[in-house]
Amino acid sequence: MSDAASLTLMTALRVCEAAVAEAESIGALVSVAVVDAGGHLVAFTRMDGAEIAGPVLAPDKAYTAVANRIATHELAEQAAPGGPLFGLHAHASGRFVIFGGGIPFRLGDRVVGAVGVSGGTVPEDVACAHAGERAWRREITAGQRDS
């Protein structure tokens, strides 16, 4: 993996900042987690007043997005009753989260990390996670230009 593709602490912190900025702009209080390609936590932040479940749900949403290589709001459709992945949420010791807020970081066909957001409504969490993913994309694009 090239340096531009690696998920550094500084990049992960910028992802958290972008997700929090989006949350502030829409009036949500969230927790944000960034994980690497192995699902290991790289950075985490929790806004003052955010829900108490966020420190568990945000990292698990990011982990789910990496492990399944899909955004959790898209996975939710497949894991719904009657869907091809129904029951998925009961695996991985209950760590798979099948509602929106987790988005993988993709470089071509590789997933190199993910962001997970929890605390708002599902649409708010998804919007904040997208903001984080856009920040990651800007960081790697800037890193490629600097190489």
ZIMOFEN-V485462 format. One record per pair of residues at least 6 apart in sequence whose C-alpha atoms are under 8 Angstrom apart, sorted by the first residue. I is the first residue (numbers start at 0). J is the second residue. D is the distance in whole Angstrom. If there is no record, write none. Layout:
((I | J | D) (I | J | D))
//
This chain:
((2 | 142 | 8) (3 | 139 | 5) (3 | 140 | 8) (3 | 142 | 5) (3 | 143 | 6) (3 | 146 | 8) (4 | 106 | 8) (4 | 111 | 7) (4 | 139 | 6) (5 | 111 | 7) (6 | 35 | 6) (6 | 111 | 7) (6 | 112 | 7) (7 | 41 | 8) (8 | 41 | 6) (8 | 42 | 7) (10 | 135 | 7) (10 | 138 | 6) (11 | 33 | 6) (11 | 41 | 7) (11 | 42 | 6) (11 | 135 | 7) (12 | 42 | 6) (12 | 43 | 8) (13 | 131 | 8) (13 | 134 | 7) (13 | 135 | 7) (14 | 33 | 8) (14 | 114 | 8) (14 | 130 | 8) (14 | 131 | 4) (14 | 132 | 7) (14 | 134 | 5) (14 | 135 | 6) (15 | 31 | 6) (15 | 32 | 7) (15 | 33 | 7) (15 | 42 | 7) (15 | 43 | 7) (15 | 44 | 7) (15 | 131 | 6) (16 | 131 | 8) (17 | 127 | 8) (17 | 130 | 6) (17 | 131 | 5) (17 | 134 | 6) (18 | 31 | 7) (18 | 116 | 8) (18 | 127 | 5) (18 | 128 | 6) (18 | 129 | 8) (18 | 130 | 5) (18 | 131 | 5) (19 | 29 | 7) (19 | 31 | 8) (19 | 46 | 7) (19 | 127 | 7) (21 | 126 | 7) (21 | 127 | 5) (21 | 130 | 7) (22 | 28 | 6) (22 | 29 | 7) (22 | 123 | 7) (22 | 127 | 6) (25 | 123 | 8) (27 | 118 | 7) (27 | 119 | 5) (27 | 123 | 7) (28 | 46 | 6) (28 | 47 | 7) (28 | 48 | 7) (28 | 49 | 5) (28 | 50 | 7) (28 | 118 | 6) (28 | 119 | 6) (29 | 45 | 6) (29 | 46 | 6) (29 | 49 | 5) (29 | 50 | 7) (29 | 53 | 7) (29 | 116 | 6) (29 | 117 | 5) (29 | 118 | 4) (29 | 119 | 6) (29 | 124 | 8) (30 | 43 | 7) (30 | 44 | 6) (30 | 45 | 4) (30 | 46 | 6) (30 | 49 | 7) (30 | 50 | 8) (30 | 53 | 5) (30 | 54 | 6) (30 | 57 | 6) (30 | 116 | 6) (30 | 117 | 5) (30 | 118 | 6) (31 | 43 | 6) (31 | 44 | 5) (31 | 45 | 6) (31 | 53 | 8) (31 | 57 | 6) (31 | 58 | 8) (31 | 114 | 7) (31 | 115 | 6) (31 | 116 | 5) (31 | 117 | 7) (32 | 40 | 7) (32 | 41 | 8) (32 | 42 | 6) (32 | 43 | 4) (32 | 44 | 7) (32 | 57 | 5) (32 | 58 | 5) (32 | 61 | 7) (32 | 114 | 6) (32 | 115 | 5) (32 | 116 | 7) (33 | 40 | 6) (33 | 41 | 6) (33 | 42 | 5) (33 | 43 | 6) (33 | 58 | 7) (33 | 61 | 6) (33 | 112 | 7) (33 | 113 | 6) (33 | 114 | 5) (33 | 115 | 6) (34 | 40 | 4) (34 | 41 | 5) (34 | 42 | 7) (34 | 58 | 7) (34 | 61 | 6) (34 | 62 | 7) (34 | 112 | 5) (34 | 113 | 5) (34 | 114 | 7) (35 | 41 | 7) (35 | 111 | 6) (35 | 112 | 4) (35 | 113 | 7) (36 | 65 | 6) (36 | 110 | 6) (36 | 111 | 4) (36 | 112 | 4) (36 | 113 | 8) (37 | 65 | 7) (37 | 66 | 8) (37 | 112 | 8) (38 | 61 | 7) (38 | 62 | 5) (38 | 65 | 6) (38 | 66 | 7) (38 | 112 | 7) (38 | 113 | 8) (39 | 62 | 8) (40 | 58 | 7) (43 | 58 | 8) (45 | 53 | 8) (45 | 54 | 7) (49 | 118 | 6) (50 | 118 | 6) (52 | 117 | 8) (52 | 118 | 8) (53 | 116 | 8) (53 | 117 | 5) (53 | 118 | 6) (56 | 96 | 7) (56 | 115 | 8) (56 | 116 | 8) (56 | 117 | 6) (57 | 100 | 8) (57 | 101 | 8) (57 | 114 | 8) (57 | 115 | 5) (57 | 116 | 5) (57 | 117 | 5) (58 | 114 | 8) (58 | 115 | 6) (58 | 116 | 8) (59 | 94 | 6) (59 | 95 | 6) (59 | 96 | 6) (59 | 115 | 7) (60 | 71 | 7) (60 | 95 | 7) (60 | 96 | 5) (60 | 97 | 8) (60 | 99 | 8) (60 | 100 | 6) (60 | 101 | 5) (60 | 102 | 8) (60 | 114 | 8) (60 | 115 | 5) (60 | 116 | 7) (61 | 100 | 8) (61 | 101 | 5) (61 | 102 | 7) (61 | 103 | 7) (61 | 112 | 8) (61 | 113 | 5) (61 | 114 | 5) (61 | 115 | 4) (61 | 116 | 8) (62 | 94 | 8) (62 | 95 | 7) (62 | 101 | 8) (62 | 113 | 7) (62 | 115 | 8) (63 | 71 | 7) (63 | 94 | 7) (63 | 95 | 5) (63 | 96 | 6) (63 | 97 | 8) (63 | 101 | 7) (64 | 70 | 5) (64 | 71 | 6) (64 | 101 | 5) (64 | 102 | 6) (64 | 103 | 5) (64 | 113 | 6) (64 | 114 | 8) (65 | 102 | 8) (65 | 103 | 6) (65 | 110 | 7) (65 | 111 | 8) (65 | 112 | 6) (65 | 113 | 6) (68 | 103 | 6) (68 | 110 | 6) (69 | 102 | 7) (69 | 103 | 6) (70 | 99 | 7) (70 | 100 | 8) (70 | 101 | 5) (70 | 102 | 4) (70 | 103 | 6) (71 | 96 | 7) (71 | 97 | 5) (71 | 98 | 5) (71 | 99 | 5) (71 | 100 | 6) (71 | 101 | 5) (71 | 102 | 7) (72 | 97 | 7) (72 | 98 | 5) (72 | 99 | 4) (72 | 100 | 7) (72 | 101 | 7) (72 | 125 | 8) (73 | 99 | 8) (74 | 97 | 6) (74 | 98 | 7) (75 | 97 | 5) (75 | 98 | 5) (75 | 99 | 7) (76 | 82 | 7) (77 | 83 | 6) (77 | 84 | 5) (77 | 85 | 7) (78 | 84 | 4) (78 | 85 | 4) (78 | 86 | 6) (78 | 87 | 6) (78 | 88 | 8) (78 | 97 | 7) (79 | 85 | 5) (80 | 86 | 8) (87 | 95 | 7) (88 | 94 | 7) (88 | 95 | 5) (88 | 96 | 6) (88 | 97 | 6) (89 | 95 | 7) (98 | 121 | 7) (99 | 121 | 5) (99 | 122 | 7) (99 | 124 | 7) (99 | 125 | 6) (100 | 114 | 8) (100 | 115 | 5) (100 | 116 | 5) (100 | 117 | 6) (100 | 121 | 7) (100 | 124 | 5) (100 | 125 | 4) (100 | 126 | 8) (100 | 127 | 8) (100 | 128 | 6) (101 | 113 | 7) (101 | 114 | 6) (101 | 115 | 4) (101 | 116 | 6) (101 | 125 | 7) (101 | 128 | 6) (102 | 113 | 6) (102 | 114 | 5) (102 | 115 | 7) (102 | 128 | 6) (102 | 129 | 7) (102 | 132 | 7) (103 | 110 | 6) (103 | 111 | 8) (103 | 112 | 6) (103 | 113 | 4) (103 | 114 | 6) (103 | 132 | 8) (104 | 110 | 6) (104 | 111 | 6) (104 | 112 | 5) (104 | 113 | 5) (104 | 114 | 8) (104 | 132 | 7) (104 | 135 | 8) (104 | 136 | 8) (105 | 111 | 6) (105 | 112 | 8) (113 | 132 | 8) (114 | 128 | 6) (114 | 131 | 7) (114 | 132 | 7) (115 | 128 | 6) (116 | 124 | 5) (116 | 125 | 7) (116 | 127 | 7) (116 | 128 | 6) (117 | 124 | 6) (118 | 124 | 7))
//
